Amino acid sequence: MSLGQDGPPTRTRLPEPLAGTGGPSRRPQRSSRNLVTVVGVVVLLIAAIAFANRGGGSPSDSPDAGSRGTGSSNGARSQPTSPTGTKPVDGKNAGIPTGYARTDQGAQSAAANYAVALGSDGMFNANRRADIVGTVYAPDVAAGQRSALNKVYSDAAFLKRIGLDADGSPPEGMTFVSRTTPVGTRLDDFSGKAAVVEVWYSSLFGLAGEGSTNPVSESWYTNTFRLKWADGDWRIVDFEQKDGPVPVGRDQAASSAEDMSDAVNGFGGFTYAR
């Protein structure tokens, strides 16, 4: 897809459980405009479904800055997070930071915060999901994504598999955890009208509580977001996901269900900014 194109074709891996074949494997990525209303959002559930199937350039101040890379490792450089004197965001919509600067830093901040919103437990609540989709997606894409997301997240078999009730709520005495924590962003391409940003993040997913058969586990992914400037803010047009990079785990004992539940309820999330 060319940078700045209005259409939302997405290339991603369709998880096997949603394909009706079962098993722990996942199909390779494919590109298809005909699948956009489903695969454009199924990527958000890859971590959840994989869990359910397991055995038990310099910052720019100009809105019209030129290209910042080619998408290759040589063209896309990591930039340190440092004070610039520019306020990264000036408001919130539906609890999600909005009002980003029309700069490469603004695009990276938007991508990181949108990754958090799309990976949150709010996506499993119908009303909250509608607010999130309407906030993070471009207006010409949001309606289609909202319809597809409602279909995916209301799938009773899927919800049951990850331990949730039909309305997406956890069983009594359990705490549902779905939280994304970005650890870095990388700008692949930028103009005043569009941007391509990679977000590397860890994901916590599962049910915390005594007797949980789906304990909270950690996964690592990188999302590549294609953004465009729409209605005075950066909005998502399309994104892809890939596994990793995954760090080597340390030999640490897993916390108790009670400690995990207390941590999730006691520690709030962050607003991310470059």
ABEGO torsion letter per residue (X at the ends): XBBGBABABBBBBBBAAAAGAEEABBBBBBBBAAAAAAAAAAAAAAAAAAAAABAXXBBBABAABBBAEAGBAAABBBBBBBBAGBBABABBBGGBBBGBBBBAAAAAAAAAAAAAAAABAAAABAAAAAAAAAAABBAAAAAAAAAAAAAAAABAAAAAAAGBBAAGBBBBGBBBBBBBBBAEBBBABBBAABBBBBBBBBBBBEBBEBGBABBBBBBBBBBBBBBBBBGGBBBBABBBBBBOBBBBBBBBBBBBAAAAAAAAAABBBBBBBX
